[in-house]
Amino acid sequence: MPATTRTTLRRGLAAAAALPLLIGALASCGYGSDAKNDEKKVAAEGKKLSADTVRLGYFPNLTHATALIGVQDGLIQKELGGTTLKPQTFNAGPSEIEALNGGSLDIGFIGPSPSINAYVKSKGKNLRIISGSASGGVKLVVNPDKVKTLDDIKGKRIATPQKGNTQDVALLNWIAEKGWKVDPESGKGDVSVVRTDNKVTPDAFKSGSIDGAWVPEPTASKLVSQGGKVLLDETSLWPDKKFVITNIIVSQKFLAEHPDVVEAVLTGTVKTNAWINANPDKAKASANAALKSLGGKALDAKVIDPAWPSIAITDDPLAATLKTQSEWAVKAELIKQPDLAGIYDLKLLNKVLKAAGKPEVSDAGLGAE
């Protein structure tokens, strides 16, 4: 074999041998798909905690970005070591609560109103709120040809996702503060409150069967992309422009039996939130990739670009705002005065936050003993 040929062959073999090392080094540099797969492999070889598996529920929704990204990019699984993370997605709070109550779900991302309703109905026996996840991301979007000002809402048909859900309660409270009357059960009155699934709302808006909607992202931005106008951002109604839109809850049984697993999940969510806030553009892309994986279709840029910055990702459950939301539900006659004592257990979260050098968060006097 000629010397030049042997030299070329040796160089080719050396490059081929170095390639896996180079790929591995590149994968360890970020939170992309290669890094995700690498982290999942490491996690599978890690030490198992007190449970073989942990079942985690969340919605394919931007307000559940912590779960979307933490699951997809392996950031939660990494903290669990050899304990397997089994994610499940839900489309509504009641079905997720049913799974938690039925023992087929351990931890879940969910809105404040379902958390309150479930806690009250079980007389404080089924769940605890163990962390926050997101604030904001809710808007009143209207047809600008029919609604010019907030006063024009009177006599119009405004959609919310579900009777008694977080946005429904907020709209009913806002209507009451305007001095208008609406029957909370039927939704009929000075404003027609039309309970419509978020999947259906864009079509209802486009057809003209509703005049607007008080909805979370990305539904709000979908309506804007169809010609709607944001008339009110709910953050403007809250002190410090913050209010809880997504909590993390846990089955009390699972918390009692597997606190190490719950702590590991919270370590994963805190690290996920820190990465999201430090890398907003990458996080937006990751969340959109997760939505595509779950639903088969990513959000258009004209939808996700305005929606993403309106959602604040946070570890703080903003407990005082949950207390206010429960008072609104009572005032709207959707629930009786609830006893929320013990709904929060933030001990593990505050332990994780302290270890990360972050300030502890408050349960607003509603913590478990």
Residue pairs with C-beta under 8 A, 6 or more apart in sequence:
1 9
23 34
24 38
26 34
27 34
27 35
27 37
27 38
28 35
28 38
29 35
30 282
31 73
31 75
31 275
31 279
31 282
31 286
35 73
35 74
36 72
36 73
36 74
37 74
39 73
39 74
39 75
39 77
39 78
40 74
40 77
40 78
42 78
43 74
43 77
43 78
43 80
43 81
43 82
44 82
45 82
46 80
46 81
46 82
47 81
47 82
48 81
48 82
48 83
49 80
49 81
49 82
49 83
49 258
49 260
49 261
49 264
50 257
50 258
50 260
50 261
51 83
51 254
51 257
51 258
51 261
52 83
52 84
53 83
53 84
53 85
53 86
54 80
54 83
54 84
54 85
54 86
54 106
54 107
54 254
54 258
54 261
54 265
55 86
55 87
55 88
55 104
55 105
55 106
55 107
56 67
56 71
56 76
56 85
56 86
56 87
56 88
56 105
56 106
56 107
56 108
56 109
56 265
57 87
57 88
57 89
57 90
57 96
57 99
57 100
57 105
57 107
57 108
57 109
57 110
58 64
58 67
58 68
58 71
58 87
58 88
58 89
58 90
58 108
58 109
59 89
59 90
59 91
59 96
59 109
59 110
60 68
60 89
60 91
60 290
60 291
60 294
60 295
61 216
61 217
61 218
62 68
62 137
62 216
62 217
62 218
62 287
62 291
62 304
62 307
62 308
62 311
63 133
63 134
63 137
63 216
63 217
63 245
63 246
63 311
64 109
64 133
64 134
64 246
65 133
65 134
65 276
65 283
65 287
65 311
65 313
66 109
66 133
66 134
66 246
66 248
66 269
66 272
66 273
66 276
66 313
67 87
67 109
67 133
68 286
68 287
68 290
68 291
68 294
69 75
69 272
69 275
69 276
69 283
69 286
69 287
69 290
70 76
70 268
70 269
70 272
71 77
71 85
71 87
71 290
72 286
72 289
72 290
72 293
73 272
73 286
75 268
75 271
75 272
75 275
76 85
76 265
76 268
76 269
76 272
77 84
77 85
77 268
78 268
79 264
79 265
79 267
79 268
79 271
80 261
80 264
80 265
80 268
81 264
83 261
83 264
88 99
88 105
89 294
90 96
90 99
90 108
91 197
91 199
92 162
93 110
93 111
93 113
93 114
93 162
93 165
94 114
96 105
96 108
96 110
96 114
97 110
97 114
97 117
97 118
97 126
97 127
99 105
99 108
100 106
100 108
100 118
100 126
100 127
100 249
100 251
101 118
101 122
101 126
103 251
103 253
105 251
106 250
106 251
106 254
106 258
106 261
107 130
107 248
107 249
107 250
107 251
107 254
107 262
107 265
108 248
108 249
108 250
109 133
109 246
109 247
109 248
109 249
110 246
110 247
110 249
111 165
111 166
111 245
111 246
111 247
112 166
112 244
112 245
112 247
112 321
112 322
112 325
113 164
113 165
113 166
113 168
113 169
113 325
113 329
114 165
114 166
115 127
115 129
115 247
115 249
115 322
115 343
116 322
116 325
116 326
116 329
116 335
116 338
116 340
116 343
117 164
117 335
118 126
118 127
119 126
119 127
119 338
119 340
119 343
120 335
120 338
120 339
120 340
124 339
124 341
124 342
124 343
125 252
126 251
126 252
127 249
127 250
127 251
127 252
127 343
128 249
128 250
128 252
128 255
128 342
128 343
128 344
128 345
128 368
129 247
129 248
129 249
129 317
129 319
129 322
129 343
129 344
129 345
130 248
130 249
130 250
130 255
130 262
130 266
130 344
130 345
130 346
130 348
130 349
131 247
131 248
131 266
131 269
131 315
131 317
131 346
131 349
132 244
132 246
132 247
132 248
132 314
132 315
132 316
132 317
132 318
132 361
133 246
133 247
133 248
133 269
133 273
133 313
133 314
133 315
134 244
134 245
134 246
134 311
134 312
134 313
134 314
135 235
135 242
135 243
135 244
135 245
135 311
135 312
135 314
135 318
136 233
136 234
136 235
136 241
136 242
136 243
136 245
136 310
136 311
136 312
137 216
137 217
137 220
137 245
137 307
137 310
137 311
137 312
138 166
138 167
138 170
138 214
138 215
138 216
138 217
138 220
138 233
138 234
138 235
138 245
139 214
139 215
139 217
139 220
139 230
139 232
139 233
139 234
139 310
140 153
140 158
140 171
140 212
140 213
140 214
140 230
140 231
140 232
140 233
140 234
141 205
141 212
141 213
141 215
141 220
141 223
141 224
141 228
141 229
141 230
141 231
142 152
142 153
142 156
142 158
142 211
142 212
142 228
142 229
142 231
143 205
143 208
143 211
143 212
143 227
143 228
143 229
144 227
144 228
144 229
146 152
146 156
146 211
147 153
147 156
147 211
147 212
147 229
147 231
149 231
150 178
150 231
150 232
153 175
153 178
153 191
153 212
153 231
154 178
154 180
154 190
154 191
155 190
155 191
156 191
156 192
156 211
156 212
157 191
157 192
157 194
157 209
157 210
157 211
157 212
158 171
158 191
158 192
158 193
158 194
158 210
158 211
158 212
158 213
158 214
159 193
159 194
159 195
159 196
159 201
159 204
159 205
159 210
159 212
159 213
159 214
159 215
160 167
160 168
160 171
160 193
160 194
160 195
160 196
160 213
160 214
160 215
161 167
161 168
161 195
161 196
161 197
161 198
161 201
161 215
161 216
161 219
162 168
162 195
162 197
163 184
163 185
163 187
163 195
163 334
164 329
164 334
164 335
166 245
166 325
167 214
167 215
167 216
168 193
168 195
168 214
169 325
169 328
169 329
169 332
169 334
170 214
170 234
170 237
170 325
170 328
171 193
171 214
172 182
172 184
172 193
172 328
172 332
172 334
173 328
173 331
173 332
174 214
174 232
174 237
175 182
175 189
175 190
175 191
175 193
176 182
176 331
176 332
180 189
180 190
180 191
181 189
181 190
182 188
182 189
182 190
182 191
182 193
183 189
184 332
184 333
184 334
187 193
187 194
187 195
194 204
194 210
196 204
196 210
196 213
198 215
198 216
198 219
201 210
201 213
201 215
201 219
201 222
201 223
202 219
202 222
202 223
202 226
204 210
205 212
205 213
205 223
205 226
205 228
206 226
212 223
212 228
212 231
213 219
213 220
213 223
214 234
215 223
216 245
217 307
217 308
217 310
217 311
218 299
218 303
218 304
218 307
220 230
220 307
220 310
221 302
221 303
221 304
221 306
221 307
222 303
224 230
224 306
225 300
225 302
225 303
233 310
234 243
235 241
235 242
235 243
235 310
238 321
242 312
242 314
242 318
242 321
243 318
243 321
243 324
243 325
244 317
244 318
244 319
244 321
244 322
244 325
245 311
247 317
247 322
248 266
248 269
248 317
250 262
254 261
254 262
255 262
255 345
259 348
262 348
263 348
263 351
263 352
266 348
266 349
266 352
267 352
267 355
269 315
270 315
270 349
270 352
270 353
270 356
270 358
271 356
273 313
273 314
273 315
274 356
275 283
276 283
276 313
277 283
277 313
280 308
280 309
283 313
284 304
284 305
284 308
287 304
287 308
288 298
288 299
288 304
289 298
291 297
291 298
291 299
292 298
298 304
299 307
315 349
315 353
315 358
315 361
316 361
317 344
317 346
317 361
317 363
319 344
319 361
319 362
319 363
319 364
319 366
320 362
320 364
322 340
322 343
322 364
322 366
323 340
323 364
323 366
326 335
326 338
326 340
329 335
330 336
330 337
330 338
340 366
341 366
342 366
342 367
342 368
342 369
343 366
343 368
344 363
344 364
344 366
344 367
344 368
345 367
345 368
346 360
346 361
346 362
346 363
346 367
349 361
350 360
350 361
353 359
353 360
353 361
354 360
